[in-house]
Amino acid sequence: MGPVGLVKLSGGDEVTNPDGFGSRETDSQNYVHNPVMVSEVLNYISMAPIGMVVDATVGLGGHAAQILEAISSSTLLGLDRDADALALAQTNLGKFEGRFRLVNQPFSAIAEEVTRAQTSGFASAGPVVILADLGVSSMQLDDSSRGFSIRNEGPLDMRMDRASDVSAERILNEASFDELFHLLRDQDEPHARRIAQAVVEHRPFATTTELALAIEKVVPYHMRRGRIHPATRTFQAIRIAVNSEGSELDRLLLDGIELLVQGGIFVVISYHSGEDRATKRAFLSASTGGCVCPKALGCVCGAVSLGEVLTRGAKLPTSAEISGNPRSRSARLRAFRRGGGS
Ligand SMILES: C[S@@+](CC[C@H](N)C(=O)[O-])C[C@H]1O[C@@H](n2cnc3c(N)ncnc32)[C@H](O)[C@@H]1O
């Protein structure tokens, strides 16, 4: 059984998600628990040895509860940079007391936290599983005071870690035109130039609604009437910048692969193409050891493979899952098994 009385619809990327779920309760007592692609996650991690699982994005503990329930001999180290989420996870995982430890750290600190878990006796070896369910949680998205959502008016915040001093407001009001243009273009925003121009002309912005309206005014007319809000990619681009999501993920992928014990499994669930590309690239490069020798000649460069990619293409949620949890629709799961190389 999962956490009682909590709704957690994980997978909170608005880019590919339709309207219609913006009005969920933000009161955590009313949250229902619904983590993404659970059976696929459990299926992959059932291949791992028994030991410490690291949930790098523990959120409200949705996946963590399922893992602790399914593998009764496992222990779990959960990381999240959002202290509010961790407080809820601590309660939600209450029945597993003694088998989990939660730390308020970014997942780029995974190496230090794994070492700490070992030296303090929580774990006797490195992780047997690393799970990363990327992006924002529904709790973050639905709480208008966090400023993640286009549809709920709130301050332009978007910090997962509320102790950080970089907010969306700061980036929008202080970045140069060029910086904004590149942020947007990197997220494949087709109207990056116009939007960056509009931001520079109409700032300062204080709320999500002010920003969304300014963007609506400058995009072509047909986009204002579409199913996807025209400010969606801008919100995503700013969120990624506020939380340094690109460099965080690169670090996690690199260190995570190194840290896994032999036979250990790494599962990543992404919600936009940038995350999925980075995951695919990191897993592929670890499996080849970086070798680019022509296949016909065989490897002559001495590269050492660190393991094998378990997913040929990214795995997608089933249509039944998508209809029950629309926020799962953009999920892409990739898995990797650590071999013996180092
Ligand atoms: C989609 S939610 C995970 C939900 C979780 N799997 C569950 O079932 O409850 C993503 C979580 O990752 C956290 N997060 C995102 N980037 C992070 C990072 N770089 N370091 C640590 N936590 C991060 C967010 O704060 C959020 O709580």
The ligand as an ORCA input file, in Angstrom:
! r2SCAN-3c Opt
* xyz 0 1
  C       8.574     14.128    -10.747
  S       9.020     14.481     -9.113
  C       9.408     12.911     -8.414
  C       8.235     12.248     -7.804
  C       8.554     10.944     -7.087
  N       9.121      9.963     -7.970
  C       7.312     10.387     -6.429
  O       6.835      9.344     -6.870
  O       6.792     11.020     -5.480
  C      10.604     15.153     -9.280
  C      11.254     15.549     -7.964
  O      12.631     15.709     -8.235
  C      13.117     16.794     -7.512
  N      14.298     17.267     -8.222
  C      14.369     17.764     -9.468
  N      15.641     18.071     -9.783
  C      16.393     17.734     -8.698
  C      17.790     17.783     -8.409
  N      18.664     18.270     -9.284
  N      18.202     17.324     -7.226
  C      17.326     16.812     -6.325
  N      15.996     16.763     -6.524
  C      15.535     17.211     -7.706
  C      11.975     17.784     -7.493
  O      12.091     18.664     -6.403
  C      10.765     16.849     -7.381
  O      10.384     16.677     -6.052
*
